[in-house]
Amino acid sequence: MWKSAKRGVKRDPRLVGGLATVVLATALIVIAACAENGGIAGPTESARPGGDESPSATAVPATELPRPTESPKVAALPTPTATSSPSSSGAGSPIATPTPSPAPLAPLPTVAPVDTPVPTVPPQSSSSATITLPMATSTPTPTATIPPYHYATRAEAEAGAIKLGCSGWNQAKVDGTTYFRACASGASFESLVSATIKPASDAQIAITPSPTTTISLPPTSTPTISAQPTSTPVPQTAAPAHAPPPYHYATRAEAEAGAEELGCSGFNGVRVEGTFYYRACGSDESYELLASGAPITLSGAPCKLESDATVRFSATLTDLTQIASIVPAGSPSGGVIKPHSYLHNKDLPGGKNVRVPVYAVADSVLTSVAYYDTSVGTSEYLIFFDVTCEISYKFDHIMSVAPKILAVAPEIPSDTSEGNRTPAITFKAGELIGYANGAGGQGAWDFGVYDTTYTNQFANQERYVKGNMGQLLHTVCPYDYFTEPLKSQMYALLGTHDQRLVPDVECTTTQRDVPGAVAGAWFDTQVLEFSDAKVAIAMLPGDIVAITGIGGDVRISKGQPTWLDPGLLTTTHCYSGSGRWFFIEIQADGMEMAIADGSGGCPGALPAGATVYYR
């Protein structure tokens, strides 16, 4: 480096020697260039492409170098940025720019090692090439993301299902985290997501352009490499239109109508050969079976079991010595005719129930499990089983379940008792399913049996068929399906909700409608679709009239002044009990019922403002 002193300037001998070496090397290169090209062309002004001026100090014009057979090993001398370009005259030979008179020397950068090879320049041609190099960018570390159409809440999952083209939701665990996933059907979810979010091919991946550096090189004779295909592109033609598959439609309304015709319910969004359709049947399995003409079980699952409607149950459902009473199926409660029986456990001191084991009543297959919160603060299970293609049964209000059910049950309780389909898990007759001590630990627990070869009849049968109300249509007396002596032992326990045993009780089903009379179930809409009844009126064991669904259940025992068999009420009547009254009027040939209620004594006529319900 240069050193400054008060008495003058001294030159560092090492720097002088290094500079001499650089000058000598440069001279040798220029002489070699002149020898090959036959001389030095006249000066030309060097500028950046497009006329942009260099932001640096006065540029040192670059000198074009030939490609020697063997590159001499000389020191690379860094210079300020300069750009060379071919002559605008169109001549095939490059124009070399001579070095102008040297300017006063500035402090020099460190000289590169002498064994660094000089970059070679390929032979030139009449056209130039531009190479665009991407700037180096850092790759972010991948982070865990929520899978598509998986959500933290059920409401989000239901909204996602509508967006995706399916219905319902299901719980799914991904990498240890439980989500609410769109689509109740796993098969539908996989099909729709795979059609919506396809893995991108190389040609489909969209990459955000990165900053680039453009380097202009002298033209070379290297053949141009084109990104275009070497073969002549084949013009694309529109794919031939395909007829939609059976029961696939353009609108949801058409799919729902198709489902009604096919014998299922709901719809699902599917893609076939790239085209989106609304397909009849919310269940993929139900669609496949019904479209093929094969039978399905009550649960809507494919019938992969033996077809046998004569099968009977050989194992008890519980320890019968701990059961106080059994209320038959078809009893009115909460405005609904119930499609199951009630089992009341014996009481413990303090009002709680004895806990009893629950067993599989026959060789059967688990088909669905629901895990839900109750209004009294407990979380309970609803479980369905198939015995054959025709016979199914269920248990509800189960407090704890066997490990192999727990392994496939939802981990988080839902706010509804909607079930989740499970893998087919086999149980042997008499195998432990779980334990029950009644709803909330102090009520009854449920046992229902269904036979698809048996169909109950209602005042408006079309409502139940169109609404696909399978349980209500096919409920049977559960205890008729046990072998002896179990059947007789269970019939002996038939009685009332207050745990009184009653002799000669009829083991009813959901067939409680009496045409033209008030007995049975009533709905708040004339639309024939699936919905729960809002008012249910019928007899309970012990000749008790139950009026349910309007501000709570009221029971009127035989012998009270307003007691009347609901099956005989075909005009008007006022029931009174527990401080409340219900004035009822049958209308429209028994297909409509107007009802008003209040407290105190019965009015003399139907009050204004009565609510109308429908069969």
Sequence and secondary structure as in RCSB ss.txt:
>XXXX:A:sequence
MWKSAKRGVKRDPRLVGGLATVVLATALIVIAACAENGGIAGPTESARPGGDESPSATAVPATELPRPTESPKVA
ALPTPTATSSPSSSGAGSPIATPTPSPAPLAPLPTVAPVDTPVPTVPPQSSSSATITLPMATSTPTPTATIPPYH
YATRAEAEAGAIKLGCSGWNQAKVDGTTYFRACASGASFESLVSATIKPASDAQIAITPSPTTTISLPPTSTPTI
SAQPTSTPVPQTAAPAHAPPPYHYATRAEAEAGAEELGCSGFNGVRVEGTFYYRACGSDESYELLASGAPITLSG
APCKLESDATVRFSATLTDLTQIASIVPAGSPSGGVIKPHSYLHNKDLPGGKNVRVPVYAVADSVLTSVAYYDTS
VGTSEYLIFFDVTCEISYKFDHIMSVAPKILAVAPEIPSDTSEGNRTPAITFKAGELIGYANGAGGQGAWDFGVY
DTTYTNQFANQERYVKGNMGQLLHTVCPYDYFTEPLKSQMYALLGTHDQRLVPDVECTTTQRDVPGAVAGAWFDT
QVLEFSDAKVAIAMLPGDIVAITGIGGDVRISKGQPTWLDPGLLTTTHCYSGSGRWFFIEIQADGMEMAIADGSG
GCPGALPAGATVYYR
>XXXX:A:secstr
  EEETTEEE  HHHHHHHHHHHHHHHHHHHHHHHHHTS         GGG   SSSS          SS  B  
    S       TT  SS       S            TT B        SS EEEEEE             TTE
ESSHHHHHHHHHHHT   EEEEEETTEEEEEE S HHHHHHHHHHHS    TTT       EEEEEE   SS   
 SS SS              TTEESSHHHHHHHHHHHT   EEEEEETTEEEEEE S HHHHHHHHHT  B TTS
 B  S   TT  B S SB GGGEEEEE TT EETTEE SSEEEEE B TTS B  EEEE SSSEEEEEEEEEE T
TS EEEEEEEESSSSEEEEEEEESEE HHHHTTS SS BSS   EEEEEEEE TT EEEEE  GGGTS EEEEEE
ETT     TTHHHHHHTT HHHHHEE GGGGB TTHHHHHHTTBB TTS B TT     S    TTSS EEEBS 
 S SS   SEEEEEETTTEEEEESSSS EEEETTSTT   GGG  SEEEEEETTEEEEEEEEGGGTEEEEEEEES
S  SS  TT EEEE 
